[in-house]
Every structure is written in structure tokens, then in C-alpha cells.
């Protein structure tokens, strides 16, 4: 048969817009990975030996999930493909990590991993996985990586569009301090990521580290997994769980994170404010002075009472446990050192505890959004200003959602905030339904 008689393959049928976007993402990933080997570490959270910690085997899964999810987000993976890629990558890397001796720390006793090396390993393996998907044999299976029901069956009439409606936004700046010690996490798909029965529940957290960022980094990765482990017990019990169940779940997760981090003997601690949205219930747990503001048409409610050493209840507890509350450097401090009475970490301060306070709120149509932030925001920007600014920006179609927390941060800086600043805005309904 002559070469001239060989027919060219038929032109591919029209494809769903989501699938086209995914293929473009994979092609871009392959191009970047082949351009330079330095790209293998481009998305690592920590970059120096001073910004790492040892990861135990029981902590490994949470670190892998957090690192893979962060990789998929920062690389720009289309949202409808992230979840299944996360689960496949996690299974793959759990097997591969057993052979990755370069990630292990040379110490006697149980196996431990270096966080930085673990993150580099994840970045490397994600490159390999995504490049593999560009093989012709794998391209036919790409639709299997999409969320259920999002790939159009009639792509020539595709009307699905590319973008999913964003329901949260966040921003953070180092500001005046030498290092950025704030961390935050936004998991709109918390239930699906950790395979809970209610796959639609959402989780958000803001962590204000001190004496270094390691505690905040640790809690950002570990706390979602620890909380999910507790909530999974509910999946095996009754359909409706009481407020006490969620209170206990948060308390157990906070205390476990504190106990495990303290064992590392790292001089670092972090405040923590977390929000779990489960159907029409909002659960808030916190230690320290990061805050959460719930806003609606008829309600503006600061949900957090900060744990400050000068608070009568906290002072009484600290002194009863053998600590002192002293005024130093312009603030009341535990043992003259720390200006919050509760935190995760801070193993040197035994009277600073990690037991969280907790509130729950039944959400209704009157609730519009939630604002989480570190004290670098709340200590300098009035709540009324935050409320007015968010409403005005949401009503202005020319203002991007991602610009709103940046405006709040700029307002804090203009009002002489010297601290790291983090702001997270969580919409409780679609943007177009929010009216002042």
C-alpha cells in the first residue's frame, strides 16, 4: 500500500469546554516541566532548612493531601478535575513514598520525613503524573478525571462554560515584619477531599503564627485531616449530630494538633480560628485572637471572644496553673512573653493551652458572608468599615471578588497595622443574591 493511499485520521469531534481547558493545562504543565528542572520546587511551601519540621508516619497522609491539593490549585488545574486527581495522586504517592528514601530523616526509631523534601517529592511526582496524562493512551480516559456530570454528552452544543462560581476569596501580606508567619486554608470541597458522607461541607481556617511560621504551617496541613477523622465518626452514627458532637470534634482535633506539634520541641505557636459550614449550620472554633465576623442583612455578629491574658477568666486560669500575667512591651503577656492566653504549640509555656472555644449558628437566608482574619486586620479596621466595604464591592460588578480582601488589607496598612495581615471572605450564598 502506498503512502499516498493512507487516509488521514478523521478530525476529532467537538469537545466540552472543560475538557479543552484540561488539555491546555496538561500541555502547559508538560512544557514547563521540560523547560527546566528548577520547576520541580516552584510550589514548595517552605524553602530553607530553617522552615521545615519532621513528619511522622501518622502525619504523612495529611501532609501529602495538603501538598497535592496546593499543587493542583497553584498550577491552575481546572477545578472540575482537581478532586479525582487529588485522590489518584494521593494513592499513588502513598505507594511511592515507601521507596523515596531521600525524603527520610536519618534518625533512630520510627520513620520520619523532612517536610521540605516531602514537598519536593510531591512536586516531582505531580509533574510525572500530569505529563503521563498527555500520552495518547491516557488522553482517551481524561473524562474519567472530571467531576460527575460536568462533561457534556453533546459537546457540539456545549453550554457548560469554564468557570465555577467562586464562593470564597482570601489575601495575605507580610507587611512590616521580617517574616510572614500567617497561614490560612480555604477548602470549599472539604467534605469531598476527605471523603466524608456530606461531601458539600466547607472548611476555612486562619492561623497567626509567632516565634516562626512552623506551627501555623503545621496546623494548616494537619488540622483539616484531624477534624475530618473526628467527623467521619459521625458518618457511622446517626444522621443528625448535636452541637456537642461538633464541639468535641473540634476540641479533639485542636488538642491532637497541639500534642503532636509540641512533641517536635519547636519554639513556635499559632492562634487559630476555624469555620466549618455543614448544610445550614456554621461551627466556629478558635484559640487566640484571630476573629470571625458573621454578616447579614439584619445581623452583624462577632463570633470570637479573643483569648487575651488580661481577660479575667484567662488570668485566673493562668495564675491558678502557676503562670503570671505581666505588662511588657505595651501589652499584657503570659509570663511576660506571649500576648495570647491560648494557642497551638508554645511548648515552653505550659499555662498557654490549646483547648478551643466554640460557637455554632444556624444559618438562614438573611446571612450573607463570613469574614475571618488575623489581629493585623481586626486591631486596625473597624468592623463597620469591613461590612460596608464588602457589601459595596459585592454590589459593584466591576470589582473582582479576589480584590475585596486586598482592599481590607490595604485599609489596615493605611491605619498603621504593623503586623502580618490575613483576610478570608466566605460567601454564604451566590454573589448575585447578596444585596445590602
Protein Blocks (a to p, Z undefined) as FASTA:
>chain_A
ZZklpccddddddddfklmmmmmmmmmmmmmmmmpmklmmmmgfbfcfklccdddfklmm
mmmmmmmmmmmmmnopafklmmmmmmmmmmmmmmmmmmmmmlpccdehjddddfklmmmm
mmmmmmmmmmmmmpmklmmmmmmmpcehkacfblmlgcnbjbdcdfbdcdddeklmmbdc
bdcdddfklmmmnopablmbccddddddehijklmmmmmmmmmmmmmmmmmmmmmmcfbd
cfklmmmmmmmmmmmmmmmmmmnopacdddddddddehjaccdddedjbdcddddfkbcc
dfbdcddfklmklmmmmmmnopacddeehiacehhlaccfbdeejkllmklccbdcdddd
dddfkbmbdcdddfklmmmpcfklmmmmmmmmmmmmkbcfklmmmmmmmmmmmnopabdc
ddddddfbdfklpcZZ
